[in-house]
């Protein structure tokens, strides 16, 4: 896919100038703006995983959380729970990273968006060639790492790690290991 140019539209353009309410996750799926309240389980997982990823990247890449990424589509605008940006990647004219800058995307699946995370996002991320897509599922207490994307919108390889086992993200030239023993399962809130 060609890089997004300064004149290419982004799905996020429809929200330019809109004052969005706090406490909601905003994404664009199939041209529809979807706002969902931020759940506690996904947020706890993000808080547990992000510092581990940052430490293990050791300056070789950047970890972002819920930051708008420009995808080559007017129908899809995602702000992944966690995204690992490749070392040396540059922002576009909108000040955002583009899909081809990502080494990995990690989504924490709330009950309300299971279809989106397990079907639509898998398809888009694979079609865009994002090398690694990890799905963390507090409902089932398992992490699934999808690798080797195809242009037809699927990944050729998937491995699972139940909560309590290390989640290994094999990135280009290095592995990032995340301890999952602190990830809350559905029903495990204090």
C-alpha positions as a Python dict, from the first residue, in 0.01 Angstrom:
ca = {
    (1, 'X'): (0, 0, 0),
    (2, 'X'): (114, 351, -74),
    (3, 'X'): (181, 591, 209),
    (4, 'X'): (-91, 838, 298),
    (5, 'X'): (-10, 1172, 144),
    (6, 'X'): (-84, 1516, 279),
    (7, 'X'): (-398, 1538, 61),
    (8, 'X'): (-529, 1188, 136),
    (9, 'X'): (-833, 1188, 364),
    (10, 'X'): (-838, 1004, 694),
    (11, 'X'): (-1138, 849, 867),
    (12, 'X'): (-1050, 1075, 1161),
    (13, 'X'): (-1116, 1388, 950),
    (14, 'X'): (-1489, 1370, 1033),
    (15, 'X'): (-1404, 1444, 1396),
    (16, 'X'): (-1189, 1751, 1331),
    (17, 'X'): (-1309, 2029, 1561),
    (18, 'X'): (-1545, 1802, 1757),
    (19, 'X'): (-1516, 1828, 2135),
    (20, 'X'): (-1546, 1464, 2243),
    (21, 'X'): (-1657, 1376, 2596),
    (22, 'X'): (-1397, 1230, 2831),
    (23, 'X'): (-1418, 873, 2954),
    (24, 'X'): (-1519, 728, 2616),
    (25, 'X'): (-1325, 534, 2360),
    (26, 'X'): (-1393, 664, 2009),
    (27, 'X'): (-1330, 455, 1698),
    (28, 'X'): (-1464, 449, 1344),
    (29, 'X'): (-1578, 111, 1212),
    (30, 'X'): (-1734, 65, 869),
    (31, 'X'): (-1788, 442, 852),
    (32, 'X'): (-1974, 459, 1184),
    (33, 'X'): (-1845, 659, 1479),
    (34, 'X'): (-1859, 434, 1783),
    (35, 'X'): (-1824, 573, 2134),
    (36, 'X'): (-1805, 327, 2421),
    (37, 'X'): (-1743, 393, 2789),
    (38, 'X'): (-1394, 292, 2891),
    (39, 'X'): (-1408, -30, 3087),
    (40, 'X'): (-1207, -100, 3398),
    (41, 'X'): (-1069, -440, 3286),
    (42, 'X'): (-914, -308, 2963),
    (43, 'X'): (-772, -7, 3141),
    (44, 'X'): (-610, -220, 3413),
    (45, 'X'): (-450, -441, 3147),
    (46, 'X'): (-318, -137, 2959),
    (47, 'X'): (-176, 5, 3284),
    (48, 'X'): (-3, -327, 3358),
    (49, 'X'): (131, -390, 3005),
    (50, 'X'): (242, -44, 2885),
    (51, 'X'): (531, 10, 3133),
    (52, 'X'): (660, -341, 3066),
    (53, 'X'): (662, -278, 2692),
    (54, 'X'): (827, 62, 2731),
    (55, 'X'): (1102, -83, 2949),
    (56, 'X'): (1170, -372, 2711),
    (57, 'X'): (1176, -149, 2403),
    (58, 'X'): (1470, 33, 2565),
    (59, 'X'): (1446, 323, 2322),
    (60, 'X'): (1403, 101, 2014),
    (61, 'X'): (1051, 209, 1928),
    (62, 'X'): (763, 381, 2103),
    (63, 'X'): (456, 250, 2282),
    (64, 'X'): (131, 447, 2248),
    (65, 'X'): (-203, 395, 2416),
    (66, 'X'): (-537, 486, 2258),
    (67, 'X'): (-379, 729, 2011),
    (68, 'X'): (-537, 788, 1669),
    (69, 'X'): (-355, 605, 1390),
    (70, 'X'): (-420, 687, 1024),
    (71, 'X'): (-518, 379, 825),
    (72, 'X'): (-558, 376, 446),
    (73, 'X'): (-936, 391, 470),
    (74, 'X'): (-1213, 647, 513),
    (75, 'X'): (-1422, 374, 679),
    (76, 'X'): (-1189, 275, 965),
    (77, 'X'): (-1021, 489, 1229),
    (78, 'X'): (-874, 304, 1522),
    (79, 'X'): (-690, 414, 1834),
    (80, 'X'): (-544, 83, 1956),
    (81, 'X'): (-527, 10, 2327),
    (82, 'X'): (-151, -26, 2274),
    (83, 'X'): (54, 26, 1959),
    (84, 'X'): (426, -28, 1917),
    (85, 'X'): (570, 218, 1668),
    (86, 'X'): (885, 117, 1480),
    (87, 'X'): (1210, 295, 1562),
    (88, 'X'): (1260, 602, 1343),
    (89, 'X'): (897, 623, 1228),
    (90, 'X'): (779, 975, 1149),
    (91, 'X'): (442, 1141, 1197),
    (92, 'X'): (244, 1252, 892),
    (93, 'X'): (127, 1608, 815),
    (94, 'X'): (-163, 1560, 1061),
    (95, 'X'): (81, 1485, 1341),
    (96, 'X'): (-25, 1117, 1356),
    (97, 'X'): (150, 790, 1287),
    (98, 'X'): (29, 582, 994),
    (99, 'X'): (-44, 210, 982),
    (100, 'X'): (287, 123, 814),
    (101, 'X'): (476, 271, 1113),
    (102, 'X'): (339, 3, 1347),
    (103, 'X'): (529, -307, 1451),
    (104, 'X'): (245, -436, 1666),
    (105, 'X'): (-106, -358, 1782),
    (106, 'X'): (-246, -488, 2110),
    (107, 'X'): (-618, -470, 2182),
    (108, 'X'): (-786, -557, 2513),
    (109, 'X'): (-1127, -697, 2431),
    (110, 'X'): (-1419, -564, 2632),
    (111, 'X'): (-1740, -766, 2620),
    (112, 'X'): (-1907, -487, 2418),
    (113, 'X'): (-1669, -505, 2119),
    (114, 'X'): (-1577, -872, 2084),
    (115, 'X'): (-1689, -889, 1719),
    (116, 'X'): (-1490, -579, 1633),
    (117, 'X'): (-1165, -699, 1795),
    (118, 'X'): (-1191, -1063, 1684),
    (119, 'X'): (-1311, -1004, 1327),
    (120, 'X'): (-1302, -652, 1186),
    (121, 'X'): (-974, -543, 1341),
    (122, 'X'): (-802, -871, 1257),
    (123, 'X'): (-905, -821, 895),
    (124, 'X'): (-797, -455, 871),
    (125, 'X'): (-469, -498, 1057),
    (126, 'X'): (-372, -800, 845),
    (127, 'X'): (-477, -632, 522),
    (128, 'X'): (-262, -331, 616),
    (129, 'X'): (36, -561, 678),
    (130, 'X'): (75, -491, 1050),
    (131, 'X'): (323, -766, 1145),
    (132, 'X'): (174, -856, 1483),
    (133, 'X'): (-174, -823, 1634),
    (134, 'X'): (-227, -937, 1993),
    (135, 'X'): (-572, -972, 2145),
    (136, 'X'): (-597, -979, 2525),
    (137, 'X'): (-928, -1125, 2640),
    (138, 'X'): (-1014, -1073, 3010),
    (139, 'X'): (-1339, -1268, 2963),
    (140, 'X'): (-1157, -1592, 2872),
    (141, 'X'): (-827, -1503, 3045),
    (142, 'X'): (-620, -1561, 2732),
    (143, 'X'): (-392, -1363, 2501),
    (144, 'X'): (-374, -1449, 2130),
    (145, 'X'): (-83, -1332, 1915),
    (146, 'X'): (-151, -1319, 1540),
    (147, 'X'): (153, -1311, 1308),
    (148, 'X'): (234, -1320, 938),
    (149, 'X'): (-41, -1102, 787),
    (150, 'X'): (-184, -1167, 443),
    (151, 'X'): (-320, -904, 205),
    (152, 'X'): (-650, -1095, 207),
    (153, 'X'): (-712, -988, 566),
    (154, 'X'): (-602, -1279, 780),
    (155, 'X'): (-298, -1387, 975),
    (156, 'X'): (-125, -1716, 895),
    (157, 'X'): (-14, -1797, 1248),
    (158, 'X'): (-170, -1757, 1594),
    (159, 'X'): (-47, -1862, 1938),
    (160, 'X'): (-223, -1838, 2273),
    (161, 'X'): (-97, -1765, 2622),
    (162, 'X'): (-336, -1793, 2916),
    (163, 'X'): (-321, -1526, 3185),
    (164, 'X'): (-40, -1620, 3424),
    (165, 'X'): (197, -1720, 3142),
    (166, 'X'): (427, -1471, 2971),
    (167, 'X'): (295, -1306, 2656),
    (168, 'X'): (577, -1298, 2400),
    (169, 'X'): (560, -1045, 2117),
    (170, 'X'): (815, -1143, 1850),
    (171, 'X'): (901, -810, 1688),
    (172, 'X'): (1150, -741, 1413),
    (173, 'X'): (1487, -849, 1554),
    (174, 'X'): (1374, -867, 1918),
    (175, 'X'): (1113, -1020, 2146),
    (176, 'X'): (908, -826, 2397),
    (177, 'X'): (792, -1036, 2694),
    (178, 'X'): (499, -919, 2906),
    (179, 'X'): (409, -1079, 3239),
    (180, 'X'): (32, -1141, 3242),
    (181, 'X'): (-7, -1260, 3601),
    (182, 'X'): (-139, -914, 3699),
    (183, 'X'): (-403, -900, 3423),
    (184, 'X'): (-753, -907, 3575),
    (185, 'X'): (-1002, -1164, 3447),
    (186, 'X'): (-1367, -1069, 3416),
    (187, 'X'): (-1521, -1088, 3763),
    (188, 'X'): (-1186, -1036, 3941),
    (189, 'X'): (-1221, -670, 4029),
    (190, 'X'): (-1129, -554, 4379),
}
